[in-house]
Amino acid sequence: MSFPIEESPILEALSSIRNRLTALKRDTVEFLKPQDVVSLYQATVKQVDRLNEIRELSEPHQPNRVDTTLADVFSLLSLFFLAIGRTKECPAIYSQVTSIRQLIDHMRESMVYSEADLKPFQKRLGELREIVQNDAANHPPAMIELLERKLGQCDDLLKEMSGSLSVLSPELVPLHQRLVTMRRQFAALAAKEHSSKADLQKLVDELRKIDSKRVDGKFCVGPGGSSVPPSQAICSSLVEDCFDIAHEIKARGYSINLSEELKPVYERLKEMRAELERLSLTHRWTLRETDLYNYAVELRDIDQMRKDGKWNVGGADGKLGQGQYVLLYLLRRCYGLIYSLLSSSEPVSEELMPVANKLSTIKKVLNEVLRYGGPFHPRELYPYQLALFQIDGMVKDGKFIGKDGSIPE
């Protein structure tokens, strides 16, 4: 990917920053120091200003290696800001907006979504935009413009997707919602190594029941099915899609049938899904947000292997590989898990996370104890008082102090 020669110094500087961030990410012995992260962020912003100056004087450019490297740097910086607990600052939202965009793109591509699926994204984008507005004064205009542009692109896509559903007749909305859910259930079954015949048959029976309500291929409503509402194609295509997946599962004998060339991709996606699901259960104790970077990069590389939305095998002939539903389900599941982990990041630095977890556990236990009622003997409450006393002993002048004397978030 070529780039203008005048951008070479900027590419070198950004590559150096990325290498330093990668080294910082690999250091799991020491806690992250906010000053290290902020200094690298400021160095990045300086390069962005230089890049904007160059490009303002040149013709409109095509995305190049500089843009790719800059995106990697911002992704890493965003995860670092989350890891040090600065979740309400502009840099922290970059990775979340990127994750939302990936999910929206895949939903739009699959055409399997309902209005209920879009609302959480619309709400989250509104929250992220509010963070940008509240923190804009503390960051250079170039950063704010970048985030506003990314947020605007997501908003435009959601409006387009919502508009495609606006043609749906109100009478068909409940049916459409159910078909969307069933389509996802069929995809989940297709991704299992050994699909349950009983589970599949149950879904197929319900699908046939829905299909039987069609008259001449159309869903009818009103007394005696006298009315044919518009937007038939949306629901009909979902029905046919569900039947296609069901037939594929049966044809392959209820087990996964993959092209030999795609088996390594499947194994890696399955492995990543298991690791991300494990992190979803233990993230409060084990997750450093920067750990998600490697997953995001690997998923992006797998996603970019597709051509026209499909994984091809056999080299030049572009033969369609077997197991498309399986790989797409796993890929989208991994994207969803990363977004969930990013959204659940708390405004607490990793140095204070053990304290926050301990306080959260004590609170939950005390609420359970309180639920059973008193009176309580002092001996019963002593363990909790001791734990709180130990935590209180870590506070100096009303603040928790880090090992290096700084005040963590």
N, C-alpha and C positions, 0 to 999 in steps of 0.2 A: 504494500500500500504506500504509494509515493506521497511526498509532502514537500512544500516549498522549502528551499534551502535556508531562508531567513528564519524558519521556525525550528531549525536544528538545535540551537542552544536551549530553547524552551523544552524540546523533547528530552534532551540530556538532563536538564534540571528536574523535570517531572519523573523521569526514570529513576533518578537518584532518590527523590522523595519516596517513590513507591518502594524502592529497595529498603530504605530506612524504616518505612512503615511495616514492611514484611518482616524485617528483623525484630522490630518491636513486638509484632504479633506473636512471633515464635518464642519470645522470652516469657515463659510461664512461671519463672522462679520469683521475679519481682513484680510487685503491683504496678499498674500503669500510673505514670505521673502526668497529671493534667498539663503541666508546663511543657512536657515533651510533645504532647499531642497538639497543643495550641501553637507551638512554634512551627511545627510542620504544616499546620493549617495556614498560618500566616505566610509561610514560604510558598505554598501552593497558590494562594490568592495573588501574591506578587507576580507569579508566572502567568496567571489568568489575565491580569491587567496588561502585561507585556503582549500576550497573544492577541488580546482585543485591539491593542494599538496597531499591531501589524495588519490584522485582518480588516480594520476600518479603512486602511489605505489600499487594500487589494480588492480584486474581483471576488464575487461570491464563491466560496470554496466548497469542495466536496469533503465529507468526513474522512479523516486520514488517521495515521498512527498517533498523532498528537492528541486527537479527540479521544481515541480509544484508551490511551495511557492516562489522560486526564480523568476519564470516567472511572478507571480503576482506582486512581488516587482518591477521588471524591467518595467512592464506595467504601474504601478502607477508612478514610477519615470519619465518615458518618458512623461506621461501626465502632470506631474508637470513642467518639463522643458519647455513644450509647453506653459503652463499657465503663466510662468514667462518671456516668450518672447525669450527664448534661443532655437529658432527653428533650428539654424545652428550648433548645437552641437550634438555629437554622441548619448547621451542618448535620445534625442528628437525623433530620427528616429525609435527607437525600436517598438513603438506602431503602426507606419505607416507600417513598414515591416510586422508586425503580421497581420494587417488589409488586406494588399495586399495578403498575403498568404491565408487568409480565402476566399477571393473573387476568387483567382485563383483555389483553391481546388474545390470550388462549380462550377465554369465554366467548369473545367475539368471533374467533375462528371456528369454534365448535357450534355456535348458535344454540348452545344448551344453557339457557339462563332465563330467569324470570325477573320481574320487577323487584321481588323480595331479595334476590341475589345482588342487585345493584345498590340498594339503599345503604347497606353497611359501608360500601366503598365511598359513596357520596358523603356519608356522615364523617368518615375518617379523613377524607380529603379536606372537608371543611375544618376539622380540628387541626390538621397540619397547616392549612393556610393561615389559621389564627396564630399559630406559633410563629410563622414567618412574619406576620404583621407586627406581632408584639416584640420580636427580637430583631427586626430589620435595622434599627438604629445602631446595633452593635456589629454590623457586618458590612462589607463593601457592596456597592450597588451591583457589581458583576455577579456576586453570589446570589443576591436576592432575585435578580433577573433570571438567572438559571433556574432557580427553584420555582419561581412564578410560571416560567415557560413550561416546565415539566408538569406542574399542577394543572395548568391550563390544558395541556394535551390530554391528560387523564379525564378532565372534566368534559372536553369535547367528545372523547370516545364514549363516555358514559351517556351523554346526551344523545349521541347517534344510536346507541344500543337501546336506550329507553324509547327513542322515537320509533325504532323498528318493532317495538312491542305495542306501540300506541294503536296500531291497526287491529289489534286483537279485540274481538268482540267481548264485552263484559260477561256474556253468558259462557264464553269459552275459557275465561281466566282460570277458574278452579281446575278445569281439565288440563290446561296447559301446565299449571304448576305441578300437578300430579305426574304428568308425562316427563317433565324435566327431572323430577325426583327419580322416577323409574329408569330413565336413561342413565343416570349416574349409578343406580344400583346394578343395572346390567353391566356397565363398564367395570364396576368394582368386582363383579363376579368373573368377568373375562380376565381380570388381572390375577386371579387366584390360581395357584399351581394346580389345584384340584377343585374345580367348581362343584358345589353341592347340587345334585340333581333335584332334590326337594325344593331348595331355594329358587332354582331356576324355573322349575315347573310352576311354583306359586306365582312368580312374576309373569310368566307366559300366560297363565290362566287369567290373571287380571288384565293383561294386555289384550287378550282375545275378547274379553268381556267388553272392554272399551271399544275395540275395533268393530264389534258386532252392532254397536249403536250407529255406525255410519250407514247412510242410505245412498247408494250410488257413489260411494267414496266420499261422502260429505257428512259432517256432524250436524244433526238437526236439533233444534230447540223449540220450545213453545208447546202448546197443547197438541198432542198427537204428532209431534215432530213436524209441525207445519212451517216452521221458519228455518231458513238456512243462513246462519250468520256469516259475515265476511271473515277473512283471515284464516280460511281453512288450511292453507298450505303449511302454516307454522306447526299446527297440531298434527297434520297428516305426515309431515316429514319426520317428526319425532316418533310417531308410531312405526313408520317403516324402518327408521334407524334402530329402534329397539328390537324389531323382528330380525334385522340383519345381524345384530350382535348375538341374539339368541341362537340363530341358525349356525353362526360361526362356532359358538361354544359347543353345540351338539356335534357339528361336523368334525371337530378336532378331538372328540371323545372326552369332553369335560376336563381336559388338561391343556396346558399351554403348549402351543405349537409355534416355534420361532424359527426364522431363517438362521442358519448357522452363523452368518456374519453379524447378526443382531444380538446373539446370545451374550457377548461381553457387555453390550449396552444395557441389556435387561438385568444382568447380574449386578452391575454397578448401581443402577437405579434402585433395585430392590435393597441393596446394601445401604444406600443413602437414605432411603425411606425409613428403614429400621433404625438407623442412627438418629435421624431427625425426630422420629416418634419417641425414641428414648429420651432425647433432650427435652421434648415437650413435657415429659413427666418430671424430669429432674432439673429443669433449667434454673430454678431458684438457687440451687446448690452447685451446679456444675458448669453452667454456661458462661463463657466470656463471649460477648457478641461478635468479636472479631473472628471467632471460630467459624462463623457462618460464611465468611468470605470464600473459603475454598469450595464449599458446597455450591455457592452461587455461581462461581466461575465454571465449575465442572458442569453444572446444569445448563449454563449458557452455551458451552461448547457442544453438549449433546443436542441441544435445541437447534443449533446452527447446522447440524449434520442433516437436517431435514431439507427436502427440496419440494416446494409447493405443498408444504405441510406433511410430507410423508418421508419415511426413511427408505431409501432405495438401496439395493444390493446388486452385486454383479458388475460393478464398474461402469463402463461406458454405456452399456445398454439400458441403464436406468431401470432395471427390473424392480417392481414393488416388493419390499420385504414382507414376510409374514409376521404377524403379531403387532400390527399398528395400534390396535385398541389397548393392548397391554402396556406398551411403551408410553403412549400418550397419557394413560391413566396415572402411571407411576411418575412421569415427569410433572404433571400438573399437581399431583399429590405432594411432591417434594416442594414445588413452588408455594403451595398453600401452607405447608408446615413452616417454611422460612418466614413467610409473612406473619404467621401467627406468633412466632418467636420474637420477631422484631417488634410487633405491636404490644407484646406483653413485657417489654423491657421496662424496668423501673428506674426512677430518678435517684438511684443510689449507686455510689461507686463500688467497684468490686472489693475494695478494701473494707468497706462497711457492710457489704452484703451478708457476711456471717452474722453480724450483730442484728441486722434487719430480719434475717431468717429466724434467729433465736427469739427475738421479740414477737414476731408473728406467731411462732409456735406457742410461746407462753400465753399470748392473748387467746388463741384458739382453745388451749387446755383450760384456762380460767373461765372462758365462756361456757364450756361444757360442764365444768364443776358448778358454776352458778346456776346452770339449767336444772341441776338435780336438787338445788335448794340447800339451805343451811339448817341449823347453825353449824359453823365450822370451828373445829378446834385449832388453836394456833399451830400445833404440831403438823396439821394437814397442810397448812399454807406455808410452812417454813421453806420447803424446797423452792417455791416460786419467789419468795422474798429474797432468798439467797442468790438466785439467778439474777434477779433484778438489781440486787446490791452490787454484784460483780460487774454488771453492765454499767451501772451508775458510776462505778469507780473508774471507768475509762474516760469519763467526761471531765474536761478541764475548762473552767470559765464558761460553762454552758455549751461546750462544743466537743465533738469527738476529734481527737488529734491523730493524724497518721504517723507512721513510723519515722518518716523524714521530717516531722514537725509541721507539715502542711495540714490544711483543713479539707478533708475529702467531701465530695458532694453527698 
